[in-house]
Amino acid sequence: MTAFQQETATDEEIAAEAALFTPFTDAVRALVDVTIRTEAEPQVVREAQAEIEAIVERLRARQMPGPYGVRFRPNGTRGRNWGNAVMGLRNPIAPPLDIRSDGEGRAWSDFRLGAAYEGPPGLVHGGVISLLLDQVLGHAVSTSGRPGMTGTLTIVYRQGTPLGDLRCEAWVDRRDGIKTWGKGRMLDADGAVTAEAEGIFILPRWARDLDSWQAAAEATEAG
C-alpha cells in the first residue's frame, strides 16, 4: 500500500503546512470559479494565462513524484489525506467538505457548491453528488471504528440538487462479516432530500488482521 505513508512531521510542522497551503489552495479554487464566470476582455484573459503559466512553471520546479496519498501515525492518531478530491486541504478541486462524525456511525457536512460543480443549468452534476455521498458514507463507516473500501454504491436522484448551500448526511446501517452497509442523503438549503445513497463497504485485506480497527480507520480519514 505505497499510497499510505507513515507520518514523520510534527504537529507544529503539520500546522505550519496547513497555514501555508489553506489560503494558497483557496486562491486556486477561486481561480477555477472565475475561469468559468469571467467576462474579461480577450487581452486580459491572454495576459492572465501567461501569468498563470509562469506560476505553474515556478511551482513545478520542485514537486513530489506522485499523488499526495494518505499520511498517518502508526497509532492512527493523525491522518492527512490532503490530496483527496472531496476534502483535500491542498486540492482546489475539492469543495472542500469539512466532514464531522460522532464516532458511532454517523457523519455529516454542510458546504457550498458553486459554478465548478454544475451539470444541468443551475444544478449540481450527478457525478459530483455521487462523489460527495461516497466520501461521507465512507467517513461514517471508517470513523465508527472499522475501515471500508467502497464495494458498491447505489444513488437514487429524487430531484435536481441546486448549486449553493447543501448538506450531506450518512450513517452505518448494518454489518455482516467484512461488509458494512452505509446509507446517506443529500439535502438542499430548504432541507429537501435531493438524492439518497446506499453503499456496501468492504474491510480491506490489509486491515483484517489488525488488532485495532480504529487505528486503520483513522489512517484512511482525516484525524
N, C-alpha and C positions, 0 to 999 in steps of 0.2 A: 504494500500500500504506500507507494512512494509519495503520493499526494498528501499523506498525513505526516507531518513533521513534528519532532519534539521541540517544544518552545525553549529557547535559550535566553530570550530577552527578559529583563527585569520588569517589574510593574511600572517603574519610573520610565524605562525606555519605551514600553508599550504606550503609556500615557502621552509621552512626548511625540511619538509617531502618530497617534490619533489626533493630537492637537495640530500637527503639521498637515496631515492629509485630509482631515474632515473639511476644512474650508477650501482646500485645493480641489477636492472631488466635487464639492458643491458648485464651484465655479465652472467646472467642466460640464456638470449636469445642467447648469443654466445656459451654457453654450449650446448644448443639444436642443434645448427648448427654443432658444432664439434662432437657431438654424432653421427650424421648422416655420417659425412665425414672422421672421424679419421681412420687412418690405423696403429695406435699404436700397439705395441706388446701386446699379451694377458695379460701378467703380469702387464703391465702399465694400461690396462683397468681395471683389477680387483682392483688394488691399488686406482685408481681414483674412482671406485664405492664405495669402503669403505669410502673414504674421503667424497664423496657426501652424503652417507647415514648418516654419523656422523653430517654433516652440517644440513641435514633435521631434525634430532632429536633435535639439538640445537635450531633451529628456531621454531619447533613445540611446544616447551615447553610453549610458550605464543603466542596465535593466536586468532583472532576473531572467534566466533562460527559458522558463516555462510559466504556467499559471501560478497563482498565489498559493493554492492548496489550502489545507487546514493545519493550523499550528496549535499545539496543545502541550500542557504539562503532563508528566506521567501520571499524576494523581487526578487529572481531569478537572482541576480547579480553575483553569483558564483556557479558553479556546478562542482562536481567531480564524474566521472564515471571511476575511475582508475582501476577497475577490468574488464572493457569492453574488449571483445575478439578481437576487431579491433583497438581500440585507447587507451586502458587502460595503464596508466603510470606504473602501478605495475603488468601488465600482460605480461610475457615473450612470451606468445603465440601470442600476438598482434604484427604486423609488426614493430612498430605501425604506424598508419596513423595520420598525422597532417592535419586535415581537416579544410579548410578555407571556408568562406562564405561571401557573400555581404549583407546578411540580407534581401534580397529581393527575395529569392527563388532560388539562385544558390549556389552550393558548389563544391569544387574540392580538390584534394590531389595528390601530387607527392610523390612516395615512391619506395621502392625496396623490392622485394621478393626473398628470397634465397631458399636453399635446403629444408627447413622445410615445404614449401608450394607446393611441387612438386606432380603432378598427373601423367600424361603421361611423359615419359622421356624428361626432359628439359622444361616442360611446367607446368603452374600453374594448380592445381587441380580445376575442375569446381565448386566444392562446395565452395572453397575459393573465387573464383570470385563472386559467388552469395552472400557470406557473406559480402564482401567488398562493392559491389554495394548496398546491402540493407542498410548498415550503412551510406553511403554517400547520398543516396536518402533520408533516414530518417533525416539526418542532414540538407539537403536543405529544407525539409518540416518544420522541427521544428524551425530552426533559421529564417524562414521567418515570424514567429510570431504565428504559430499555431502548437501545438504538434500533433504527429500522431504515432499510432502503426501500424505495417505492417499488412494489411489485406490480400493482395495478392501480389505476386512478380513473374513476368514473365521474364525469361532470354533467350535471343537469342544469341547463341555462333556463331560468324561469322567465327572465325578461332582460332587456338591454341594461347594461351597467353604465350609468353616466360617468363621464370624466368628472373629477372633483373629489370631494371628501368621501371616503369609504371606510368600511370596517370588515375585517375578516376574522372569523371565529372557528375554532376547531377543538375536537375532544376525542379521547380514546373511547371507542365503543365496546370492544371486547378483545380478548386474546385467546389464542389456541396454538400451543406449541411455539414454533418460531414465528408465527404470524400474529400481527396486531392490526385490528381494524380501526381506522380513524374516520370520523365524519367532520364536515365543516360547511361553512356557508359564507357568502359574500353579501354585504348589506350596503345599500346606498345611504345618502345623507339623511333620508327620512326614516331609515330603519327597515325599509322594504327588502326582502330577500330577493336578490337578483340571480344567484347561482348557488347550487348545492353540490357537495362532493363527497364521495366515499372512496377510501383507498385502503389497500392491503399493504402493510409494511413488513418486510422480511428481516429478521435478525441476521446480520451478515455473518459469514463463516468465521471471520477473524474475531468476532465478539462472542461466539457461542461458548468458548471455554474460559471467558473472563470470570474472575470471582465477583467482580462488581460491575453490573450493567450501567450503573450511574456514571462511572468514570468514562466508559465508552460513549455514553450519551453526551456528556459534556465535551468530549473530543470532537464530536460531529456538529455541535451547535455553539453559538456564542455563549460564553460562560455567564 
